[in-house]
Amino acid sequence: MSKVYTVAVVVGSLRKDSINRKVALALAELAPANLQLNIVEIGDLPLYNEDIDGATPPAAYSTFRKQVSSSDAVLFVTPEYNRSVPAPLKNAIDVGSRPYGQSAWSGKPGAVISVSPGAIGGFGANHHLRQSLVFLDVPCMQQPEAYLGGAGSVFDEAGKVSEKTKPFLQAFIDAYSKWVAKQHA
Ligand SMILES: Cc1cc2nc3c(=O)[nH]c(=O)nc-3n(C[C@H](O)[C@H](O)[C@H](O)COP(=O)(O)O)c2cc1C
């Protein structure tokens, strides 16, 4: 059997009914057999503060860092807040990047999908996030780009993805599985 790669999935919204979380779950279902997607929770991470990040960091920091560093790849599914990434997501990125020189993100094959009910699909958030990922040495899949707009009508009441959007998500996750395998080859 070919290798199964574990993927730490970071969802940029903390909302219970988050569309982004639904997209993350849909991607987990659509993922090819060589990818195992696991959502890594970021809602309980204290706001990053170097003063509390000494010899005994908050348990939530340590858990999060371990979850990311023990994964083979990272996937970001995020809404756009004011043309950038939501604060909890930026916080999670900062937490994972420390202690200095021991970033949990370094070298993990990544991808970004931004999801918004708006028309431009969170383009601003997607590219602000990519700016940090360049610095964090996360090789990021370039194509297909994934800006999912009009996302308010993508899921039915049961949380099932629409037939119209399914091929878009399938193409994205199929390309990502190839990207992850290539980076680990
Ligand atoms: C503080 C705030 C700022 C927002 N800014 C944007 C924005 O810049 N662009 C956009 O497309 N949607 C924006 N939205 C709307 C979100 O895209 C929308 O609430 C979306 O459903 C959030 O994703 P979720 O359903 O996964 O929580 C904003 C929402 C909030 C709460």
The ligand as a Gaussian input file, in Angstrom:
#p B3LYP/6-31G(d) Opt

LIG

0 1
 C      -15.169000      40.755000      11.216000
 C      -15.626000      40.238000       9.872000
 C      -15.036000      40.720000       8.732000
 C      -15.410000      40.215000       7.469000
 N      -14.753000      40.657000       6.357000
 C      -14.988000      40.053000       5.162000
 C      -14.172000      40.343000       4.027000
 O      -13.250000      41.149000       4.066000
 N      -14.428000      39.682000       2.878000
 C      -15.434000      38.732000       2.780000
 O      -15.598000      38.140000       1.719000
 N      -16.226000      38.437000       3.847000
 C      -16.014000      39.071000       5.034000
 N      -16.764000      38.738000       6.135000
 C      -17.889000      37.794000       5.986000
 C      -17.424000      36.343000       6.100000
 O      -16.908000      35.927000       4.863000
 C      -18.585000      35.470000       6.511000
 O      -19.033000      35.830000       7.804000
 C      -18.249000      33.988000       6.441000
 O      -19.419000      33.229000       6.561000
 C      -17.269000      33.613000       7.525000
 O      -16.887000      32.269000       7.371000
 P      -17.498000      31.079000       8.253000
 O      -18.901000      30.847000       7.756000
 O      -16.606000      29.936000       7.986000
 O      -17.491000      31.543000       9.672000
 C      -16.430000      39.242000       7.384000
 C      -17.039000      38.771000       8.560000
 C      -16.649000      39.242000       9.773000
 C      -17.284000      38.698000      11.045000

